[in-house]
Each structure stands twice: as C-alpha cells, then as structure tokens.
Amino acid sequence: EEVESFKHMGDIGDVETTYDTVKQLQDKLAEAKRTGELINSREALFGWPVTQYDQIKKLTKTFEPYASLWKVGFDWSTTYPVWMEGPFVEVNRTEVEENTSAWQLSLKKLSISFADKELPEPARAATAFLDKLKAFEELVPLIVQLRNPGLRARHWDAISKKTGLALRPDAAFTLNRAIEMNVTDHHEAIEEVSVIATQEYALETALDKMRREWEPLKLDVAPYKDTGTYVLRAMDDILQLLDDQIVKTQAMRGSPFIGPFEERCTKWEKQLMGMQETFDEWISCQKVWLYLEPIFGSE
C-alpha cells in the first residue's frame, strides 16, 4: 500500500516531506531484503528449501522510478536556492552544467515512463520539475561564462566597460543579484570576454605546467673512474623536455592572446635557450675530455 500510494503523488510543493517518505520506505524495503537473506542463510544451513521472497524484489523494482523522481526533485529543490542565493564565487560551473543535464535527462525518461504506464500524478510531478529545470537552463551559459576560472581583474574591467555594469563578484554577489542587474541582457559581450579569458588561461596554465615539469628533475652526475672529475649521465629525458618546451614556448609567443604573459613567456624562453646552450657546451666539452683523458691520464 505504501508503494502504491506514490501513484497518487504529483504535488511538488512539499518535496522534502515526500522525499523523507521515500527514504523511510527505502529503509523498510532494505530491511525486508536483509531479513529475507538472513532467513535464507539459516534455511540453507539446515538444508531446508530456500524461500523465495519475490514480493520484496517486485516492490523494490516497482518503487525505483518513484524513488528516482523524488530524489531528483529533492536534489534540484535544495540545490537551486544555493546556486541562486549563495555566494556566486562559490558556484561550481562544472557541477551546474553536469547536474542540470543529468537531472533533465532523468526527468525526461521518467516523464515518458509514467505517461506510458498511465500514471498521471507522477508524470505531472516529473513535468513540473522538468519545467523548472528548463527555465533555469537559460542561466547556465551565463554561469559558465562568469565562473570561468580564467577571469582576472582585467577581464572584469572589460566586462564592466562593455556592459556598463559594475561587475566584480565578491562574497556578497549572488546569481539573483546578477539577474536583478539585467546581466542576462549582455550575454554576447560577456561571452566575448570569457572566450578571451579562456584562451589566456590556457596559456597561463601551460606556462605554469612547464615550470612544474622541471621540479622533480635532477642532473645525474657521477665520478669518472679515479680522476676526481664528475661527468653528466642520462641526459636524454632532460634534453628532450628542453627541446619540447622551447618549441611550445615559441608557439605560445605567436598566439594573439599572449599579451598579458608576453614578458613572462619571453623570459622563460630565454631561460630555456640559455639552458640549452649551457648543456650543449657542457656535453661537447665532456665528450672531448672523455676522449683525451685516457691519453693524458696514462703513465
């Protein structure tokens, strides 16, 4: 009867109470399953025929779509206020995109399934949640653009200049506040700046990554026989990395988005070229020394 009652639940006004009921029923079904498994284990222990609890399996399967419906509804209803009224600087754009897409996909499937099974109330609830998500979906591109990890102070200045709005998100800034400021009317201008920020962020990230790649590397030097002299060994990986980074850095300098990092990139290229020249001279000198050492070192 409890499972059957969900056929008549279509009001999404009190989703939290409904979801609490869902969790209570899930707990009951899980407990019934555990009890059945315990009885089965004891029946097997005594060599008795194992009782089949098909009704529990049937009820669990029947309840799954209702549980999914109200789980999605609860997740959406509790997350939406956080996105809209919480600090915008804490909104995770990837989470917004992925959850919004996953919830819509789930609700579409549930809506079709309930309609096919002639369950109008659950279908009504699924459609109601879906309508809310579709309305919110219009804000997703704005969230993605304004929560771009590449946005820096210069980009916010550019957005403010293009839109005529004083935009500089802080802990008090919310998505609701952005809507009140009619930020959605400036989608194209914000997107233009966000695209530039993304390209610049890729270059900045690449520069950071190249520097990190050197951190674990060490020059392998070892004493050569009893000469008291040390020689370089196993330089292949270092030289390969050096060559790769020089090529990457030179390519980056040709990017139209290198502007904010041009000085840094030029300095990095000079460091790499200096290292390459030093190693080339070092290895060349070492080769000559290794060739001549047996001659001058012989008694």
C-alpha positions in Angstrom: 0.0 0.0 0.0 2.8 2.4 0.8 4.4 1.8 -2.6 1.0 2.1 -4.3 0.4 5.5 -2.6 3.2 7.0 -4.7 1.0 6.5 -7.8 -1.1 9.4 -6.5 1.7 11.8 -5.5 2.1 14.6 -8.0 2.3 17.8 -5.9 5.9 19.1 -5.8 5.1 21.8 -3.3 6.4 19.8 -0.3 9.2 17.8 -2.0 11.2 17.5 1.2 8.4 15.7 3.1 7.7 13.4 0.2 11.4 12.6 -0.1 11.6 11.8 3.6 8.8 9.3 3.0 10.8 7.9 0.1 13.8 7.3 2.3 11.7 5.7 5.0 10.2 3.3 2.6 13.6 2.5 1.0 14.8 1.7 4.5 11.9 -0.7 5.1 12.5 -2.4 1.8 16.2 -2.7 2.5 15.5 -4.2 6.0 13.0 -6.6 4.5 15.6 -7.7 2.0 18.2 -8.2 4.7 15.7 -10.2 6.8 14.9 -12.4 3.8 18.6 -13.0 3.2 19.1 -13.9 6.8 16.3 -16.4 6.8 17.6 -17.9 3.5 21.1 -18.3 5.1 19.6 -20.2 8.0 17.4 -22.3 5.7 20.5 -23.3 3.7 22.3 -24.1 7.0 19.7 -26.6 7.9 19.4 -28.0 4.4 15.8 -26.7 4.1 14.3 -25.4 0.8 15.2 -21.7 0.3 12.1 -19.4 0.4 11.8 -17.0 -2.5 10.8 -13.5 -1.5 9.7 -12.4 -4.9 7.3 -9.8 -3.5 10.2 -7.9 -2.0 12.0 -7.8 -5.3 8.9 -6.8 -7.1 8.1 -4.0 -4.7 11.7 -2.7 -4.9 11.6 -2.7 -8.7 8.2 -1.0 -8.7 9.3 1.6 -6.3 12.6 2.5 -8.1 11.1 5.1 -10.6 9.2 6.9 -7.8 12.3 7.0 -5.7 14.3 8.4 -8.6 11.7 11.0 -9.3 11.6 12.4 -5.8 15.4 12.0 -5.3 16.0 14.2 -8.4 13.3 16.6 -7.3 14.8 16.9 -3.8 18.3 17.4 -5.1 17.1 20.1 -7.5 14.9 21.9 -4.9 17.7 22.0 -2.3 20.5 22.9 -4.7 18.6 25.7 -6.6 18.5 28.1 -3.7 22.2 27.6 -3.1 23.0 28.5 -6.7 20.7 31.4 -6.8 21.1 33.0 -3.3 24.5 31.7 -2.2 27.9 33.4 -2.9 28.3 33.4 -6.7 32.1 33.0 -6.3 31.4 29.5 -4.7 29.2 28.3 -7.5 30.9 25.4 -9.3 30.2 25.8 -13.0 31.0 22.2 -13.9 28.7 21.0 -11.2 25.9 23.3 -12.5 26.3 22.0 -16.1 26.6 18.3 -15.2 23.8 18.2 -12.7 21.4 20.3 -14.7 22.0 18.0 -17.7 21.7 14.8 -15.7 18.6 15.8 -13.9 16.9 16.8 -17.1 17.8 13.5 -18.8 16.5 11.5 -15.8 13.2 13.5 -15.6 12.6 13.2 -19.3 12.9 9.4 -19.1 10.7 9.2 -16.0 8.1 11.5 -17.6 7.8 9.3 -20.6 7.8 6.1 -18.5 5.0 7.4 -16.2 2.9 8.5 -19.1 3.3 5.1 -20.8 2.2 3.4 -17.6 -0.8 5.8 -17.3 0.4 7.3 -14.1 -0.7 10.9 -14.4 0.3 12.2 -11.0 3.9 11.1 -11.1 4.1 12.2 -14.7 2.8 15.6 -13.6 5.5 15.9 -10.9 8.2 14.9 -13.4 7.0 17.5 -15.9 6.8 20.2 -13.2 10.4 19.6 -12.1 11.5 19.5 -15.7 9.8 22.8 -16.5 11.7 24.4 -13.6 15.0 23.0 -14.8 14.3 24.2 -18.4 13.7 27.7 -17.1 17.0 27.5 -15.1 18.9 26.1 -18.1 18.7 29.6 -19.7 21.0 30.8 -17.0 23.6 28.0 -17.4 25.6 29.7 -20.2 25.8 32.9 -18.1 27.0 30.9 -15.0 29.6 29.1 -17.2 30.9 32.3 -18.6 31.0 34.3 -15.3 32.5 31.4 -13.3 35.3 31.0 -15.9 38.4 30.1 -13.9 40.4 32.3 -16.3 38.7 35.5 -15.5 41.0 38.0 -13.9 40.6 41.6 -12.8 41.4 42.9 -16.3 38.5 40.7 -17.7 36.0 42.0 -15.1 37.1 45.5 -16.0 36.4 44.7 -19.7 33.0 43.2 -18.9 32.1 46.2 -16.8 33.1 48.5 -19.7 31.2 46.6 -22.3 28.0 46.2 -20.3 28.0 49.4 -18.4 27.6 47.4 -15.2 29.9 47.5 -12.2 30.6 43.8 -12.1 33.2 42.4 -9.7 31.8 39.3 -7.9 32.6 39.2 -4.2 31.3 37.1 -1.3 28.0 39.1 -1.3 27.3 38.8 -5.0 24.7 36.2 -6.0 23.1 34.9 -9.2 19.8 36.6 -8.1 21.7 39.9 -7.9 23.1 39.4 -11.4 19.6 38.8 -12.7 18.4 42.0 -10.9 21.2 43.9 -12.7 19.9 42.5 -16.0 23.3 40.9 -16.7 21.4 38.4 -18.9 20.8 41.2 -21.4 24.6 41.3 -22.1 25.2 37.7 -23.0 27.2 38.4 -26.1 29.5 40.9 -24.5 30.2 38.6 -21.5 30.8 35.6 -23.8 33.3 37.6 -25.9 35.4 38.5 -22.8 35.0 35.0 -21.4 36.3 33.4 -24.6 39.4 35.6 -24.4 39.9 34.7 -20.7 39.7 31.0 -21.6 42.4 31.4 -24.2 44.7 33.4 -21.9 44.1 31.0 -19.1 45.2 28.1 -21.3 48.5 29.9 -22.0 48.9 30.8 -18.3 48.3 27.2 -17.3 50.7 25.9 -19.9 53.5 28.2 -18.6 52.8 27.0 -15.0 52.9 23.4 -16.2 56.2 23.8 -18.0 57.8 25.2 -14.8 56.4 22.3 -12.7 57.8 19.7 -15.1 61.3 20.7 -14.1 60.7 20.5 -10.3 61.3 16.7 -9.9 64.3 16.6 -12.3 67.9 16.4 -11.1 71.1 16.3 -13.0 72.7 12.9 -12.8 76.4 13.4 -12.2 78.8 10.7 -11.2 82.5 10.4 -10.5 84.5 9.2 -13.5 86.9 6.4 -12.5 89.5 7.8 -10.1 90.0 11.1 -11.9 88.3 13.2 -9.2 86.1 14.6 -12.0 82.4 14.2 -12.3 80.5 13.7 -15.6 76.9 14.1 -16.7 74.9 11.0 -17.3 71.4 10.1 -18.6 70.6 13.5 -20.2 68.2 12.2 -22.8 65.0 13.0 -20.9 66.2 16.4 -19.9 67.3 17.4 -23.4 64.0 16.1 -24.8 62.0 18.1 -22.3 64.1 21.2 -23.1 63.6 20.8 -26.8 59.8 20.3 -26.4 59.4 23.3 -24.2 61.4 25.6 -26.4 59.1 24.7 -29.3 56.0 25.2 -27.1 57.2 28.5 -25.8 57.9 29.8 -29.3 54.5 28.7 -30.5 52.9 30.4 -27.5 54.7 33.7 -28.2 52.9 33.7 -31.6 49.5 33.4 -30.0 47.2 36.5 -30.3 46.3 36.0 -26.6 49.8 36.1 -25.2 49.6 39.8 -24.4 49.3 39.5 -20.5 52.0 36.9 -20.4 54.4 38.1 -23.1 57.1 39.3 -20.8 56.9 36.1 -18.7 56.9 34.0 -21.8 59.9 35.8 -23.3 61.8 35.5 -20.1 61.0 31.7 -19.9 62.2 31.2 -23.5 65.5 33.0 -22.7 66.0 30.7 -19.7 65.3 27.6 -21.8 67.6 28.8 -24.6 70.3 29.6 -22.0 70.0 26.1 -20.5 70.1 24.5 -23.9 73.3 26.4 -24.8 74.9 25.6 -21.5 74.1 21.8 -21.8 75.3 21.8 -25.4 78.7 23.3 -24.4 78.9 21.1 -21.4 78.2 17.9 -23.2 80.6 18.9 -26.1 83.4 19.7 -23.6 82.7 16.4 -21.8 83.0 14.4 -24.9 86.3 15.9 -25.8 87.6 15.4 -22.2 86.4 11.8 -22.2 88.3 11.2 -25.5 91.5 12.8 -24.3 91.5 11.7 -20.7 92.9 8.2 -21.4 95.7 9.7 -23.4 96.9 12.3 -20.9 96.0 10.2 -17.9 98.2 7.3 -18.9 101.5 6.8 -17.1 
